[in-house]
Amino acid sequence: MSIATDTTLIIRCPYCAMGIEFRPMIAHKDGRFVCRDCAHTVRPGVPDYRCTCRPCLRVGAGRL
């Protein structure tokens, strides 16, 4: 006998804290997850996707 369970994918912003945890990102129908505070964006399952939010651009500038 199998039991059906509901699972929800929660992705958290690596830049924005909410209390002692990182802030959960908002899921969009097209598969994106977006932080409501800094606009950081991820696309699970798309390894070549690169976010262009300000924190990511700042981190990327340090790699040059």
PDB file of N, CA, C and O in Angstrom, chain B, residues numbered from 101:
ATOM      1  N   MET B 101       0.847  -1.181   0.000  1.00  0.00           N
ATOM      2  CA  MET B 101       0.000   0.000   0.000  1.00  0.00           C
ATOM      3  C   MET B 101       0.891   1.242   0.000  1.00  0.00           C
ATOM      4  O   MET B 101       1.741   1.402   0.876  1.00  0.00           O
ATOM      5  N   SER B 102       0.695   2.107  -0.971  1.00  0.00           N
ATOM      6  CA  SER B 102       1.483   3.330  -1.028  1.00  0.00           C
ATOM      7  C   SER B 102       0.639   4.496  -0.527  1.00  0.00           C
ATOM      8  O   SER B 102      -0.580   4.528  -0.698  1.00  0.00           O
ATOM      9  N   ILE B 103       1.302   5.419   0.075  1.00  0.00           N
ATOM     10  CA  ILE B 103       0.632   6.596   0.612  1.00  0.00           C
ATOM     11  C   ILE B 103       1.047   7.795  -0.232  1.00  0.00           C
ATOM     12  O   ILE B 103       2.238   8.070  -0.380  1.00  0.00           O
ATOM     13  N   ALA B 104       0.089   8.495  -0.774  1.00  0.00           N
ATOM     14  CA  ALA B 104       0.372   9.695  -1.569  1.00  0.00           C
ATOM     15  C   ALA B 104       0.695  10.840  -0.621  1.00  0.00           C
ATOM     16  O   ALA B 104      -0.023  11.091   0.346  1.00  0.00           O
ATOM     17  N   THR B 105       1.769  11.513  -0.915  1.00  0.00           N
ATOM     18  CA  THR B 105       2.132  12.670  -0.099  1.00  0.00           C
ATOM     19  C   THR B 105       2.315  13.881  -1.008  1.00  0.00           C
ATOM     20  O   THR B 105       2.722  13.755  -2.163  1.00  0.00           O
ATOM     21  N   ASP B 106       2.015  15.022  -0.478  1.00  0.00           N
ATOM     22  CA  ASP B 106       2.236  16.270  -1.202  1.00  0.00           C
ATOM     23  C   ASP B 106       3.642  16.756  -0.876  1.00  0.00           C
ATOM     24  O   ASP B 106       4.041  16.804   0.288  1.00  0.00           O
ATOM     25  N   THR B 107       4.376  17.109  -1.899  1.00  0.00           N
ATOM     26  CA  THR B 107       5.692  17.691  -1.668  1.00  0.00           C
ATOM     27  C   THR B 107       5.732  19.052  -2.325  1.00  0.00           C
ATOM     28  O   THR B 107       5.175  19.255  -3.404  1.00  0.00           O
ATOM     29  N   THR B 108       6.382  19.961  -1.677  1.00  0.00           N
ATOM     30  CA  THR B 108       6.521  21.308  -2.189  1.00  0.00           C
ATOM     31  C   THR B 108       7.999  21.635  -2.256  1.00  0.00           C
ATOM     32  O   THR B 108       8.724  21.471  -1.275  1.00  0.00           O
ATOM     33  N   LEU B 109       8.440  22.092  -3.398  1.00  0.00           N
ATOM     34  CA  LEU B 109       9.831  22.495  -3.571  1.00  0.00           C
ATOM     35  C   LEU B 109       9.985  23.903  -3.007  1.00  0.00           C
ATOM     36  O   LEU B 109       9.336  24.847  -3.460  1.00  0.00           O
ATOM     37  N   ILE B 110      10.853  24.022  -2.014  1.00  0.00           N
ATOM     38  CA  ILE B 110      11.137  25.334  -1.435  1.00  0.00           C
ATOM     39  C   ILE B 110      12.584  25.660  -1.738  1.00  0.00           C
ATOM     40  O   ILE B 110      13.493  24.928  -1.348  1.00  0.00           O
ATOM     41  N   ILE B 111      12.786  26.752  -2.429  1.00  0.00           N
ATOM     42  CA  ILE B 111      14.136  27.221  -2.736  1.00  0.00           C
ATOM     43  C   ILE B 111      14.308  28.535  -2.004  1.00  0.00           C
ATOM     44  O   ILE B 111      13.433  29.400  -2.034  1.00  0.00           O
ATOM     45  N   ARG B 112      15.439  28.674  -1.350  1.00  0.00           N
ATOM     46  CA  ARG B 112      15.692  29.861  -0.541  1.00  0.00           C
ATOM     47  C   ARG B 112      16.765  30.728  -1.185  1.00  0.00           C
ATOM     48  O   ARG B 112      17.708  30.227  -1.798  1.00  0.00           O
ATOM     49  N   CYS B 113      16.602  32.031  -1.034  1.00  0.00           N
ATOM     50  CA  CYS B 113      17.562  32.981  -1.585  1.00  0.00           C
ATOM     51  C   CYS B 113      18.866  32.903  -0.793  1.00  0.00           C
ATOM     52  O   CYS B 113      18.836  32.960   0.436  1.00  0.00           O
ATOM     53  N   PRO B 114      20.004  32.773  -1.465  1.00  0.00           N
ATOM     54  CA  PRO B 114      21.276  32.701  -0.748  1.00  0.00           C
ATOM     55  C   PRO B 114      21.761  34.064  -0.229  1.00  0.00           C
ATOM     56  O   PRO B 114      22.773  34.134   0.468  1.00  0.00           O
ATOM     57  N   TYR B 115      21.047  35.140  -0.564  1.00  0.00           N
ATOM     58  CA  TYR B 115      21.465  36.482  -0.183  1.00  0.00           C
ATOM     59  C   TYR B 115      20.590  37.124   0.888  1.00  0.00           C
ATOM     60  O   TYR B 115      21.073  37.979   1.630  1.00  0.00           O
ATOM     61  N   CYS B 116      19.329  36.743   0.992  1.00  0.00           N
ATOM     62  CA  CYS B 116      18.391  37.435   1.879  1.00  0.00           C
ATOM     63  C   CYS B 116      17.958  36.550   3.044  1.00  0.00           C
ATOM     64  O   CYS B 116      17.502  35.423   2.851  1.00  0.00           O
ATOM     65  N   ALA B 117      18.109  37.077   4.246  1.00  0.00           N
ATOM     66  CA  ALA B 117      17.725  36.342   5.446  1.00  0.00           C
ATOM     67  C   ALA B 117      16.357  36.801   5.931  1.00  0.00           C
ATOM     68  O   ALA B 117      15.969  37.957   5.760  1.00  0.00           O
ATOM     69  N   MET B 118      15.640  35.865   6.540  1.00  0.00           N
ATOM     70  CA  MET B 118      14.363  36.160   7.176  1.00  0.00           C
ATOM     71  C   MET B 118      14.454  35.509   8.552  1.00  0.00           C
ATOM     72  O   MET B 118      14.225  34.308   8.696  1.00  0.00           O
ATOM     73  N   GLY B 119      14.783  36.296   9.542  1.00  0.00           N
ATOM     74  CA  GLY B 119      15.039  35.734  10.856  1.00  0.00           C
ATOM     75  C   GLY B 119      16.384  35.018  10.835  1.00  0.00           C
ATOM     76  O   GLY B 119      17.404  35.616  10.494  1.00  0.00           O
ATOM     77  N   ILE B 120      16.386  33.740  11.199  1.00  0.00           N
ATOM     78  CA  ILE B 120      17.638  32.973  11.204  1.00  0.00           C
ATOM     79  C   ILE B 120      17.768  32.063   9.983  1.00  0.00           C
ATOM     80  O   ILE B 120      18.726  31.296   9.885  1.00  0.00           O
ATOM     81  N   GLU B 121      16.821  32.138   9.058  1.00  0.00           N
ATOM     82  CA  GLU B 121      16.851  31.323   7.844  1.00  0.00           C
ATOM     83  C   GLU B 121      16.925  32.223   6.620  1.00  0.00           C
ATOM     84  O   GLU B 121      16.648  33.420   6.689  1.00  0.00           O
ATOM     85  N   PHE B 122      17.302  31.627   5.509  1.00  0.00           N
ATOM     86  CA  PHE B 122      17.258  32.365   4.250  1.00  0.00           C
ATOM     87  C   PHE B 122      15.812  32.445   3.773  1.00  0.00           C
ATOM     88  O   PHE B 122      15.013  31.541   4.019  1.00  0.00           O
ATOM     89  N   ARG B 123      15.488  33.542   3.085  1.00  0.00           N
ATOM     90  CA  ARG B 123      14.113  33.817   2.652  1.00  0.00           C
ATOM     91  C   ARG B 123      13.676  32.842   1.553  1.00  0.00           C
ATOM     92  O   ARG B 123      14.414  32.630   0.591  1.00  0.00           O
ATOM     93  N   PRO B 124      12.475  32.241   1.689  1.00  0.00           N
ATOM     94  CA  PRO B 124      11.941  31.408   0.607  1.00  0.00           C
ATOM     95  C   PRO B 124      11.668  32.255  -0.628  1.00  0.00           C
ATOM     96  O   PRO B 124      11.215  33.395  -0.521  1.00  0.00           O
ATOM     97  N   MET B 125      11.941  31.698  -1.790  1.00  0.00           N
ATOM     98  CA  MET B 125      11.721  32.408  -3.045  1.00  0.00           C
ATOM     99  C   MET B 125      10.331  32.080  -3.580  1.00  0.00           C
ATOM    100  O   MET B 125       9.765  31.036  -3.256  1.00  0.00           O
ATOM    101  N   ILE B 126       9.793  32.964  -4.388  1.00  0.00           N
ATOM    102  CA  ILE B 126       8.444  32.810  -4.942  1.00  0.00           C
ATOM    103  C   ILE B 126       8.520  31.997  -6.229  1.00  0.00           C
ATOM    104  O   ILE B 126       9.288  32.320  -7.135  1.00  0.00           O
ATOM    105  N   ALA B 127       7.711  30.933  -6.302  1.00  0.00           N
ATOM    106  CA  ALA B 127       7.659  30.079  -7.494  1.00  0.00           C
ATOM    107  C   ALA B 127       6.742  30.710  -8.541  1.00  0.00           C
ATOM    108  O   ALA B 127       5.645  31.173  -8.226  1.00  0.00           O
ATOM    109  N   HIS B 128       7.208  30.720  -9.789  1.00  0.00           N
ATOM    110  CA  HIS B 128       6.411  31.214 -10.910  1.00  0.00           C
ATOM    111  C   HIS B 128       6.019  30.033 -11.801  1.00  0.00           C
ATOM    112  O   HIS B 128       6.682  28.997 -11.791  1.00  0.00           O
ATOM    113  N   LYS B 129       4.951  30.194 -12.562  1.00  0.00           N
ATOM    114  CA  LYS B 129       4.436  29.103 -13.397  1.00  0.00           C
ATOM    115  C   LYS B 129       5.425  28.652 -14.467  1.00  0.00           C
ATOM    116  O   LYS B 129       5.371  27.506 -14.914  1.00  0.00           O
ATOM    117  N   ASP B 130       6.323  29.536 -14.882  1.00  0.00           N
ATOM    118  CA  ASP B 130       7.278  29.164 -15.932  1.00  0.00           C
ATOM    119  C   ASP B 130       8.494  28.407 -15.385  1.00  0.00           C
ATOM    120  O   ASP B 130       9.417  28.088 -16.134  1.00  0.00           O
ATOM    121  N   GLY B 131       8.492  28.120 -14.077  1.00  0.00           N
ATOM    122  CA  GLY B 131       9.572  27.326 -13.492  1.00  0.00           C
ATOM    123  C   GLY B 131      10.624  28.138 -12.757  1.00  0.00           C
ATOM    124  O   GLY B 131      11.503  27.570 -12.110  1.00  0.00           O
ATOM    125  N   ARG B 132      10.545  29.457 -12.849  1.00  0.00           N
ATOM    126  CA  ARG B 132      11.503  30.315 -12.140  1.00  0.00           C
ATOM    127  C   ARG B 132      11.138  30.412 -10.669  1.00  0.00           C
ATOM    128  O   ARG B 132       9.975  30.267 -10.294  1.00  0.00           O
ATOM    129  N   PHE B 133      12.143  30.658  -9.845  1.00  0.00           N
ATOM    130  CA  PHE B 133      11.948  31.044  -8.452  1.00  0.00           C
ATOM    131  C   PHE B 133      12.628  32.395  -8.298  1.00  0.00           C
ATOM    132  O   PHE B 133      13.780  32.560  -8.698  1.00  0.00           O
ATOM    133  N   VAL B 134      11.915  33.370  -7.716  1.00  0.00           N
ATOM    134  CA  VAL B 134      12.421  34.736  -7.622  1.00  0.00           C
ATOM    135  C   VAL B 134      12.319  35.224  -6.180  1.00  0.00           C
ATOM    136  O   VAL B 134      11.299  35.026  -5.519  1.00  0.00           O
ATOM    137  N   CYS B 135      13.386  35.864  -5.697  1.00  0.00           N
ATOM    138  CA  CYS B 135      13.375  36.467  -4.363  1.00  0.00           C
ATOM    139  C   CYS B 135      12.624  37.789  -4.434  1.00  0.00           C
ATOM    140  O   CYS B 135      12.889  38.607  -5.315  1.00  0.00           O
ATOM    141  N   ARG B 136      11.712  37.997  -3.536  1.00  0.00           N
ATOM    142  CA  ARG B 136      10.924  39.240  -3.552  1.00  0.00           C
ATOM    143  C   ARG B 136      11.721  40.436  -3.079  1.00  0.00           C
ATOM    144  O   ARG B 136      11.315  41.575  -3.312  1.00  0.00           O
ATOM    145  N   ASP B 137      12.853  40.208  -2.415  1.00  0.00           N
ATOM    146  CA  ASP B 137      13.643  41.330  -1.914  1.00  0.00           C
ATOM    147  C   ASP B 137      14.738  41.772  -2.877  1.00  0.00           C
ATOM    148  O   ASP B 137      14.852  42.962  -3.173  1.00  0.00           O
ATOM    149  N   CYS B 138      15.545  40.834  -3.372  1.00  0.00           N
ATOM    150  CA  CYS B 138      16.705  41.227  -4.195  1.00  0.00           C
ATOM    151  C   CYS B 138      16.568  40.834  -5.664  1.00  0.00           C
ATOM    152  O   CYS B 138      17.448  41.149  -6.466  1.00  0.00           O
ATOM    153  N   ALA B 139      15.477  40.150  -6.031  1.00  0.00           N
ATOM    154  CA  ALA B 139      15.204  39.712  -7.403  1.00  0.00           C
ATOM    155  C   ALA B 139      16.154  38.613  -7.884  1.00  0.00           C
ATOM    156  O   ALA B 139      16.266  38.383  -9.088  1.00  0.00           O
ATOM    157  N   HIS B 140      16.844  37.926  -6.951  1.00  0.00           N
ATOM    158  CA  HIS B 140      17.660  36.780  -7.348  1.00  0.00           C
ATOM    159  C   HIS B 140      16.729  35.747  -7.965  1.00  0.00           C
ATOM    160  O   HIS B 140      15.628  35.520  -7.464  1.00  0.00           O
ATOM    161  N   THR B 141      17.168  35.121  -9.050  1.00  0.00           N
ATOM    162  CA  THR B 141      16.338  34.178  -9.795  1.00  0.00           C
ATOM    163  C   THR B 141      17.092  32.877 -10.009  1.00  0.00           C
ATOM    164  O   THR B 141      18.287  32.882 -10.306  1.00  0.00           O
ATOM    165  N   VAL B 142      16.388  31.763  -9.857  1.00  0.00           N
ATOM    166  CA  VAL B 142      16.956  30.455 -10.189  1.00  0.00           C
ATOM    167  C   VAL B 142      15.966  29.706 -11.063  1.00  0.00           C
ATOM    168  O   VAL B 142      14.758  29.938 -11.012  1.00  0.00           O
ATOM    169  N   ARG B 143      16.510  28.802 -11.865  1.00  0.00           N
ATOM    170  CA  ARG B 143      15.700  27.926 -12.708  1.00  0.00           C
ATOM    171  C   ARG B 143      16.175  26.493 -12.468  1.00  0.00           C
ATOM    172  O   ARG B 143      17.113  26.027 -13.114  1.00  0.00           O
ATOM    173  N   PRO B 144      15.523  25.801 -11.537  1.00  0.00           N
ATOM    174  CA  PRO B 144      15.929  24.415 -11.272  1.00  0.00           C
ATOM    175  C   PRO B 144      15.865  23.576 -12.548  1.00  0.00           C
ATOM    176  O   PRO B 144      14.907  23.670 -13.314  1.00  0.00           O
ATOM    177  N   GLY B 145      16.882  22.764 -12.764  1.00  0.00           N
ATOM    178  CA  GLY B 145      16.923  21.905 -13.944  1.00  0.00           C
ATOM    179  C   GLY B 145      17.527  22.569 -15.167  1.00  0.00           C
ATOM    180  O   GLY B 145      17.609  21.940 -16.222  1.00  0.00           O
ATOM    181  N   VAL B 146      17.950  23.813 -15.058  1.00  0.00           N
ATOM    182  CA  VAL B 146      18.580  24.520 -16.179  1.00  0.00           C
ATOM    183  C   VAL B 146      19.997  24.902 -15.732  1.00  0.00           C
ATOM    184  O   VAL B 146      20.201  26.004 -15.222  1.00  0.00           O
ATOM    185  N   PRO B 147      20.968  24.015 -15.913  1.00  0.00           N
ATOM    186  CA  PRO B 147      22.309  24.241 -15.375  1.00  0.00           C
ATOM    187  C   PRO B 147      23.033  25.443 -15.980  1.00  0.00           C
ATOM    188  O   PRO B 147      23.916  26.003 -15.330  1.00  0.00           O
ATOM    189  N   ASP B 148      22.696  25.854 -17.186  1.00  0.00           N
ATOM    190  CA  ASP B 148      23.376  26.974 -17.826  1.00  0.00           C
ATOM    191  C   ASP B 148      22.784  28.334 -17.461  1.00  0.00           C
ATOM    192  O   ASP B 148      23.316  29.365 -17.873  1.00  0.00           O
ATOM    193  N   TYR B 149      21.691  28.354 -16.694  1.00  0.00           N
ATOM    194  CA  TYR B 149      21.041  29.619 -16.350  1.00  0.00           C
ATOM    195  C   TYR B 149      21.933  30.425 -15.416  1.00  0.00           C
ATOM    196  O   TYR B 149      22.492  29.882 -14.464  1.00  0.00           O
ATOM    197  N   ARG B 150      22.067  31.713 -15.685  1.00  0.00           N
ATOM    198  CA  ARG B 150      22.846  32.631 -14.848  1.00  0.00           C
ATOM    199  C   ARG B 150      21.960  33.803 -14.446  1.00  0.00           C
ATOM    200  O   ARG B 150      21.371  34.470 -15.297  1.00  0.00           O
ATOM    201  N   CYS B 151      21.875  34.041 -13.165  1.00  0.00           N
ATOM    202  CA  CYS B 151      21.081  35.155 -12.644  1.00  0.00           C
ATOM    203  C   CYS B 151      21.828  36.466 -12.860  1.00  0.00           C
ATOM    204  O   CYS B 151      23.058  36.504 -12.833  1.00  0.00           O
ATOM    205  N   THR B 152      21.066  37.542 -13.075  1.00  0.00           N
ATOM    206  CA  THR B 152      21.670  38.859 -13.271  1.00  0.00           C
ATOM    207  C   THR B 152      21.226  39.852 -12.201  1.00  0.00           C
ATOM    208  O   THR B 152      21.225  41.060 -12.437  1.00  0.00           O
ATOM    209  N   CYS B 153      20.847  39.347 -11.023  1.00  0.00           N
ATOM    210  CA  CYS B 153      20.495  40.269  -9.938  1.00  0.00           C
ATOM    211  C   CYS B 153      21.754  40.973  -9.436  1.00  0.00           C
ATOM    212  O   CYS B 153      22.865  40.524  -9.717  1.00  0.00           O
ATOM    213  N   ARG B 154      21.594  42.061  -8.704  1.00  0.00           N
ATOM    214  CA  ARG B 154      22.751  42.829  -8.236  1.00  0.00           C
ATOM    215  C   ARG B 154      23.719  42.000  -7.388  1.00  0.00           C
ATOM    216  O   ARG B 154      24.928  42.084  -7.603  1.00  0.00           O
ATOM    217  N   PRO B 155      23.227  41.198  -6.425  1.00  0.00           N
ATOM    218  CA  PRO B 155      24.191  40.392  -5.642  1.00  0.00           C
ATOM    219  C   PRO B 155      24.991  39.428  -6.511  1.00  0.00           C
ATOM    220  O   PRO B 155      26.188  39.254  -6.285  1.00  0.00           O
ATOM    221  N   CYS B 156      24.355  38.794  -7.504  1.00  0.00           N
ATOM    222  CA  CYS B 156      25.079  37.862  -8.390  1.00  0.00           C
ATOM    223  C   CYS B 156      26.094  38.603  -9.242  1.00  0.00           C
ATOM    224  O   CYS B 156      27.205  38.115  -9.447  1.00  0.00           O
ATOM    225  N   LEU B 157      25.728  39.770  -9.739  1.00  0.00           N
ATOM    226  CA  LEU B 157      26.667  40.548 -10.548  1.00  0.00           C
ATOM    227  C   LEU B 157      27.864  41.001  -9.702  1.00  0.00           C
ATOM    228  O   LEU B 157      28.995  41.038 -10.188  1.00  0.00           O
ATOM    229  N   ARG B 158      27.608  41.343  -8.438  1.00  0.00           N
ATOM    230  CA  ARG B 158      28.689  41.737  -7.535  1.00  0.00           C
ATOM    231  C   ARG B 158      29.650  40.564  -7.301  1.00  0.00           C
ATOM    232  O   ARG B 158      30.868  40.740  -7.341  1.00  0.00           O
ATOM    233  N   VAL B 159      29.108  39.385  -7.061  1.00  0.00           N
ATOM    234  CA  VAL B 159      29.931  38.185  -6.844  1.00  0.00           C
ATOM    235  C   VAL B 159      30.702  37.853  -8.113  1.00  0.00           C
ATOM    236  O   VAL B 159      31.881  37.507  -8.048  1.00  0.00           O
ATOM    237  N   GLY B 160      30.051  37.955  -9.263  1.00  0.00           N
ATOM    238  CA  GLY B 160      30.691  37.669 -10.544  1.00  0.00           C
ATOM    239  C   GLY B 160      31.802  38.641 -10.879  1.00  0.00           C
ATOM    240  O   GLY B 160      32.796  38.264 -11.500  1.00  0.00           O
ATOM    241  N   ALA B 161      31.640  39.895 -10.471  1.00  0.00           N
ATOM    242  CA  ALA B 161      32.683  40.893 -10.739  1.00  0.00           C
ATOM    243  C   ALA B 161      33.949  40.586  -9.968  1.00  0.00           C
ATOM    244  O   ALA B 161      35.045  40.936 -10.406  1.00  0.00           O
ATOM    245  N   GLY B 162      33.813  39.934  -8.824  1.00  0.00           N
ATOM    246  CA  GLY B 162      34.978  39.557  -8.029  1.00  0.00           C
ATOM    247  C   GLY B 162      35.786  38.431  -8.642  1.00  0.00           C
ATOM    248  O   GLY B 162      36.933  38.201  -8.259  1.00  0.00           O
ATOM    249  N   ARG B 163      35.189  37.729  -9.595  1.00  0.00           N
ATOM    250  CA  ARG B 163      35.874  36.590 -10.244  1.00  0.00           C
ATOM    251  C   ARG B 163      36.710  37.008 -11.435  1.00  0.00           C
ATOM    252  O   ARG B 163      37.506  36.215 -11.939  1.00  0.00           O
ATOM    253  N   LEU B 164      36.546  38.239 -11.894  1.00  0.00           N
ATOM    254  CA  LEU B 164      37.283  38.691 -13.089  1.00  0.00           C
ATOM    255  C   LEU B 164      38.737  38.939 -12.798  1.00  0.00           C
ATOM    256  O   LEU B 164      39.489  39.321 -13.694  1.00  0.00           O
TER     257      LEU B 164
END
